[in-house]
Amino acid sequence: MSRSAKAQLLLVFITFLWGATFVIVKSVLGSISPLLFNAARMVLAAGLLVAIFARHLKSLSWDALRAGSLVGFFLGLGYTFQTTGLRITTPSKSAFITGLYVILVPIFLAIGWRRIPNRWTLLGVMACLAGLYLMTIPAGSGGTWSFDLSRVNGGDLLTLACAASFALHIIFLGRAMQRFSFEQISVLQIVACAILMFALVPLSRQTYVTWSARVVGAIAVTAVLCTVLAFTLQAWAQQYTSPAQTALIFVLEPVFAGLTSYVVLGERLGLRATLGAALILAGILLSELRSPCEESEREIEPSTSIVEEQNGGSAKRITAESRLK
């Protein structure tokens, strides 16, 4: 099997882990408050990453520290909004709404950095907005196709804020990767994320935990598998796959979340929500369509960078794309 094929299989495996995370986290939020769960997960992940990449932190600069802290700030916001929202919405809806970050990235780049999206991205945005409307606006008294804006689920709105935070995280991570090594930024963003989450715990209206094997297991799985292992495998895999291929594979995340929710929780979205999910998925796919010319330009965008690091007289080439989940 070629390295490219192995890389794509690993990315599918990572995407499955991230999709299944929605169900795992949902299952323990009755026993531990969302902010405390996030804090515990990230502290464990940060400790493991520091141990793994300790030698890369010896040459840490103030500029790298500032860049990593900014990236970690938006990552922490994303997880905070996502986990808090997941407590009052379903895993499938949370996964599909979170996937809107793929659409929000070009929108934010157009607003803040004057990078105009192409026609496929614009079509994808319209499809996603229609799907988001169907998934988040409940039916009114008039039946399936009427809507009641007064009954919007607050969890869906929090998850939408999560998607915006992840989009900003992706943008600033891509910019940081142009200047600093992957190992340093990986550690710094998780450490900053852990600090932010612990700072937010006292602000929670209600902090609670009932320790059990299920709670400890969920923290361990999300920290070790979905953070440390997934990010390390992603870094290796993306040396042998293009950004377009990686983004298309990541579109499977809400699909895996929906399937896991169906198998484990027996969750069914319903006709209108299913149509909304299909529109969001179609919109994400549309946003990734590029002409050959556009694709060649995309390969050198800030989201992908190659860092040269001298190590014992030999250069190590690290290719990294700015996606974190």
VEXDREN-2710 file (C-alpha; in Angstrom, 1 decimal):
% VEXDREN-2710
k/r/px/py/pz
1/MET/0.0/0.0/0.0
2/SER/1.3/3.4/-0.9
3/ARG/2.0/6.1/1.7
4/SER/-0.7/8.2/0.1
5/ALA/-3.3/5.4/0.6
6/LYS/-2.1/4.9/4.1
7/ALA/-2.4/8.6/4.8
8/GLN/-6.0/8.7/3.5
9/LEU/-7.0/5.7/5.6
10/LEU/-5.5/7.3/8.7
11/LEU/-7.4/10.5/8.0
12/VAL/-10.7/8.5/7.7
13/PHE/-9.8/6.8/11.0
14/ILE/-9.2/10.2/12.7
15/THR/-12.5/11.6/11.3
16/PHE/-14.3/8.6/12.7
17/LEU/-12.8/9.3/16.2
18/TRP/-13.9/12.9/16.0
19/GLY/-17.4/11.9/14.9
20/ALA/-17.8/9.4/17.7
21/THR/-16.6/12.0/20.2
22/PHE/-20.0/13.7/20.0
23/VAL/-21.8/10.7/21.4
24/ILE/-19.1/10.0/24.0
25/VAL/-19.2/13.5/25.4
26/LYS/-23.0/13.6/25.3
27/SER/-23.2/10.4/27.3
28/VAL/-21.3/11.9/30.3
29/LEU/-22.6/15.5/30.5
30/GLY/-25.2/14.4/33.0
31/SER/-22.3/13.5/35.4
32/ILE/-19.8/16.3/34.8
33/SER/-20.3/19.9/33.8
34/PRO/-19.2/20.8/30.3
35/LEU/-16.5/23.3/31.3
36/LEU/-15.0/21.0/33.9
37/PHE/-14.9/18.1/31.4
38/ASN/-13.2/20.3/28.8
39/ALA/-10.6/21.4/31.3
40/ALA/-9.8/17.9/32.5
41/ARG/-9.5/16.6/28.9
42/MET/-7.2/19.4/27.8
43/VAL/-4.9/19.3/30.9
44/LEU/-4.3/15.6/30.3
45/ALA/-3.7/16.2/26.6
46/ALA/-1.4/19.1/27.3
47/GLY/0.7/17.1/29.7
48/LEU/1.1/14.3/27.2
49/LEU/2.1/16.6/24.4
50/VAL/4.6/18.5/26.6
51/ALA/6.2/15.1/27.4
52/ILE/6.3/14.0/23.8
53/PHE/7.6/17.2/22.3
54/ALA/9.7/18.6/25.2
55/ARG/12.9/18.9/23.3
56/HIS/11.2/21.1/20.7
57/LEU/10.3/23.6/23.4
58/LYS/13.9/24.5/24.3
59/SER/14.1/27.0/21.5
60/LEU/10.7/28.6/22.1
61/SER/10.5/32.3/21.3
62/TRP/8.1/35.0/22.6
63/ASP/6.6/35.3/19.1
64/ALA/5.9/31.6/19.0
65/LEU/4.4/31.8/22.5
66/ARG/2.1/34.7/21.4
67/ALA/1.0/32.9/18.2
68/GLY/0.3/29.6/20.0
69/SER/-1.6/31.4/22.7
70/LEU/-3.9/33.1/20.2
71/VAL/-4.5/29.8/18.3
72/GLY/-5.3/28.1/21.6
73/PHE/-7.7/30.9/22.6
74/PHE/-9.9/30.3/19.7
75/LEU/-9.6/26.5/20.0
76/GLY/-10.7/26.8/23.7
77/LEU/-13.7/29.0/22.7
78/GLY/-14.7/26.4/20.1
79/TYR/-14.6/23.5/22.5
80/THR/-16.4/25.5/25.2
81/PHE/-19.3/26.5/22.9
82/GLN/-19.5/23.0/21.4
83/THR/-19.6/21.0/24.7
84/THR/-21.9/23.5/26.4
85/GLY/-24.3/23.4/23.4
86/LEU/-24.1/19.6/23.2
87/ARG/-25.7/19.4/26.6
88/ILE/-29.0/20.7/25.2
89/THR/-28.9/19.6/21.5
90/THR/-28.3/16.2/19.8
91/PRO/-24.9/14.8/18.8
92/SER/-26.0/14.6/15.1
93/LYS/-27.1/18.2/15.0
94/SER/-24.1/19.4/16.8
95/ALA/-21.8/17.6/14.4
96/PHE/-23.5/19.0/11.3
97/ILE/-23.6/22.5/12.6
98/THR/-19.9/22.3/13.7
99/GLY/-19.0/21.3/10.2
100/LEU/-20.0/24.8/9.0
101/TYR/-16.5/25.9/9.9
102/VAL/-15.5/24.7/6.4
103/ILE/-17.9/27.4/5.0
104/LEU/-17.0/30.1/7.6
105/VAL/-13.3/30.0/6.9
106/PRO/-13.6/31.5/3.3
107/ILE/-16.3/34.0/4.6
108/PHE/-14.0/35.3/7.4
109/LEU/-11.0/35.4/4.9
110/ALA/-13.1/37.5/2.6
111/ILE/-14.2/39.9/5.4
112/GLY/-10.9/40.2/7.3
113/TRP/-8.3/39.5/4.6
114/ARG/-10.1/40.5/1.4
115/ARG/-9.8/37.0/-0.2
116/ILE/-12.9/36.7/-2.3
117/PRO/-14.5/33.1/-2.4
118/ASN/-15.2/31.5/-5.7
119/ARG/-18.6/30.6/-7.1
120/TRP/-18.6/27.1/-5.7
121/THR/-17.9/28.4/-2.2
122/LEU/-20.8/30.9/-2.5
123/LEU/-23.2/28.1/-3.7
124/GLY/-22.0/26.0/-0.7
125/VAL/-22.7/28.9/1.7
126/MET/-26.2/29.2/0.4
127/ALA/-26.8/25.5/0.7
128/CYS/-25.4/25.4/4.2
129/LEU/-27.5/28.4/5.3
130/ALA/-30.7/26.6/4.0
131/GLY/-29.7/23.4/5.8
132/LEU/-28.9/25.2/9.0
133/TYR/-32.3/26.9/8.9
134/LEU/-34.0/23.5/8.5
135/MET/-32.0/21.9/11.2
136/THR/-32.2/24.6/13.9
137/ILE/-35.6/26.3/13.4
138/PRO/-38.3/24.1/15.0
139/ALA/-41.6/23.4/13.2
140/GLY/-44.5/25.7/14.1
141/SER/-48.1/24.8/14.7
142/GLY/-48.7/24.8/10.9
143/GLY/-47.0/21.5/10.4
144/THR/-43.6/20.1/9.2
145/TRP/-42.8/22.9/6.8
146/SER/-43.8/25.9/9.1
147/PHE/-41.4/27.4/11.5
148/ASP/-41.5/28.9/15.0
149/LEU/-38.5/31.2/15.7
150/SER/-39.5/31.5/19.3
151/ARG/-38.5/27.8/19.9
152/VAL/-35.0/27.9/18.6
153/ASN/-32.7/25.5/20.5
154/GLY/-30.1/27.5/22.5
155/GLY/-27.7/24.6/22.1
156/ASP/-27.8/25.0/18.3
157/LEU/-26.9/28.7/18.6
158/LEU/-24.0/27.8/20.9
159/THR/-22.8/25.2/18.4
160/LEU/-22.9/27.8/15.7
161/ALA/-20.7/30.0/17.8
162/CYS/-18.4/27.0/18.1
163/ALA/-18.2/26.7/14.3
164/ALA/-17.2/30.4/14.1
165/SER/-14.5/29.9/16.8
166/PHE/-13.1/26.8/15.0
167/ALA/-13.0/28.8/11.7
168/LEU/-11.0/31.6/13.3
169/HIS/-8.7/28.9/14.9
170/ILE/-8.0/27.4/11.5
171/ILE/-7.1/30.8/10.0
172/PHE/-4.7/31.8/12.8
173/LEU/-3.2/28.3/13.0
174/GLY/-2.5/28.5/9.3
175/ARG/-0.7/31.9/9.8
176/ALA/1.3/30.5/12.7
177/MET/2.4/27.5/10.8
178/GLN/4.1/29.7/8.3
179/ARG/6.5/31.0/10.9
180/PHE/6.9/28.3/13.6
181/SER/7.4/24.6/13.9
182/PHE/4.4/22.2/14.1
183/GLU/5.6/20.7/17.4
184/GLN/5.8/24.0/19.2
185/ILE/2.4/25.3/18.0
186/SER/0.7/22.0/18.7
187/VAL/1.9/22.0/22.3
188/LEU/1.3/25.8/22.9
189/GLN/-2.3/25.7/21.5
190/ILE/-3.3/22.8/23.7
191/VAL/-1.6/24.3/26.8
192/ALA/-3.3/27.7/26.2
193/CYS/-6.6/26.0/25.6
194/ALA/-6.3/24.1/28.9
195/ILE/-5.5/27.3/30.8
196/LEU/-8.5/29.1/29.2
197/MET/-10.8/26.2/30.1
198/PHE/-9.8/26.1/33.7
199/ALA/-10.2/29.9/33.9
200/LEU/-13.8/29.5/32.6
201/VAL/-14.8/26.8/35.1
202/PRO/-15.6/29.2/38.0
203/LEU/-17.8/31.2/35.6
204/SER/-20.1/28.3/35.1
205/ARG/-23.5/28.7/36.7
206/GLN/-23.2/25.1/38.0
207/THR/-20.1/23.1/38.4
208/TYR/-20.6/19.4/39.2
209/VAL/-19.0/16.0/38.8
210/THR/-19.8/12.5/39.9
211/TRP/-16.7/10.5/39.2
212/SER/-17.2/7.1/37.6
213/ALA/-15.4/4.8/35.3
214/ARG/-17.5/6.2/32.4
215/VAL/-16.5/9.8/33.1
216/VAL/-12.8/9.0/33.5
217/GLY/-13.0/6.8/30.4
218/ALA/-14.6/9.7/28.4
219/ILE/-11.9/12.1/29.5
220/ALA/-9.1/9.6/28.7
221/VAL/-10.5/8.7/25.2
222/THR/-11.1/12.3/24.2
223/ALA/-7.7/13.4/25.5
224/VAL/-5.5/10.5/24.3
225/LEU/-7.3/9.3/21.2
226/CYS/-9.1/12.4/19.9
227/THR/-6.5/15.0/20.8
228/VAL/-3.0/13.6/21.2
229/LEU/-3.1/10.6/18.9
230/ALA/-5.4/12.2/16.3
231/PHE/-3.3/15.4/15.9
232/THR/-0.1/13.4/15.7
233/LEU/-1.4/11.1/13.0
234/GLN/-2.9/14.0/11.2
235/ALA/0.4/15.8/11.0
236/TRP/2.1/12.7/9.4
237/ALA/-0.8/11.9/7.1
238/GLN/-1.0/15.4/5.6
239/GLN/2.5/15.1/4.3
240/TYR/1.1/12.8/1.7
241/THR/-2.3/14.2/0.9
242/SER/-3.4/17.5/-0.6
243/PRO/-5.5/20.0/1.4
244/ALA/-8.5/19.4/-0.9
245/GLN/-8.3/15.6/-0.3
246/THR/-8.0/16.2/3.5
247/ALA/-11.0/18.6/3.6
248/LEU/-13.2/16.2/1.7
249/ILE/-12.3/13.4/4.1
250/PHE/-13.2/15.6/7.1
251/VAL/-16.6/16.1/5.6
252/LEU/-17.3/12.5/6.8
253/GLU/-17.2/13.7/10.5
254/PRO/-20.9/14.6/10.8
255/VAL/-21.8/11.5/8.9
256/PHE/-19.9/9.3/11.4
257/ALA/-21.5/11.3/14.2
258/GLY/-24.9/10.7/12.8
259/LEU/-24.3/7.0/12.3
260/THR/-22.8/6.6/15.8
261/SER/-25.8/8.5/17.3
262/TYR/-28.2/6.2/15.5
263/VAL/-26.4/3.0/16.6
264/VAL/-25.6/3.9/20.2
265/LEU/-28.5/6.3/21.1
266/GLY/-31.1/5.3/18.6
267/GLU/-31.3/9.0/17.5
268/ARG/-33.3/9.9/14.4
269/LEU/-33.2/13.4/13.0
270/GLY/-36.6/13.5/11.3
271/LEU/-37.5/14.4/7.8
272/ARG/-36.8/18.2/7.9
273/ALA/-33.6/17.8/10.0
274/THR/-32.4/15.1/7.7
275/LEU/-32.9/17.3/4.7
276/GLY/-31.1/20.1/6.5
277/ALA/-28.2/17.8/7.2
278/ALA/-28.0/16.7/3.6
279/LEU/-28.0/20.4/2.5
280/ILE/-25.2/21.2/4.9
281/LEU/-23.2/18.2/3.7
282/ALA/-23.8/19.2/0.1
283/GLY/-22.8/22.8/0.8
284/ILE/-19.5/21.7/2.4
285/LEU/-18.8/19.5/-0.6
286/LEU/-19.6/22.3/-3.0
287/SER/-17.3/24.7/-1.2
288/GLU/-14.4/22.3/-1.8
289/LEU/-14.8/22.2/-5.6
290/ARG/-12.0/23.9/-7.4
291/SER/-10.9/24.4/-11.0
292/PRO/-7.4/23.0/-11.8
293/CYS/-6.0/26.5/-11.7
294/GLU/-7.6/27.3/-8.4
295/GLU/-6.5/24.0/-6.9
296/SER/-2.9/24.8/-7.8
297/GLU/-3.2/28.1/-6.0
298/ARG/-4.7/26.5/-3.0
299/GLU/-1.7/24.3/-2.5
300/ILE/0.3/27.3/-1.5
301/GLU/-2.2/29.1/0.7
302/PRO/-1.5/29.9/4.3
303/SER/-3.4/26.8/5.4
304/THR/-0.5/24.6/4.2
305/SER/3.1/25.3/5.0
306/ILE/6.5/23.6/5.0
307/VAL/8.8/24.3/7.9
308/GLU/12.5/23.6/7.7
309/GLU/13.9/22.5/11.0
310/GLN/17.6/21.8/11.5
311/ASN/18.1/18.7/13.7
312/GLY/21.6/17.3/14.1
313/GLY/22.8/18.8/10.8
314/SER/19.9/17.3/8.8
315/ALA/16.7/19.1/7.6
316/LYS/13.4/17.7/8.6
317/ARG/10.5/18.8/6.4
318/ILE/7.1/19.0/8.1
319/THR/4.0/19.6/6.2
320/ALA/1.0/20.7/8.2
321/GLU/-2.5/21.9/7.4
322/SER/-4.5/24.1/9.7
323/ARG/-7.4/21.9/10.8
324/LEU/-8.2/21.0/14.4
325/LYS/-11.2/19.2/15.9
END
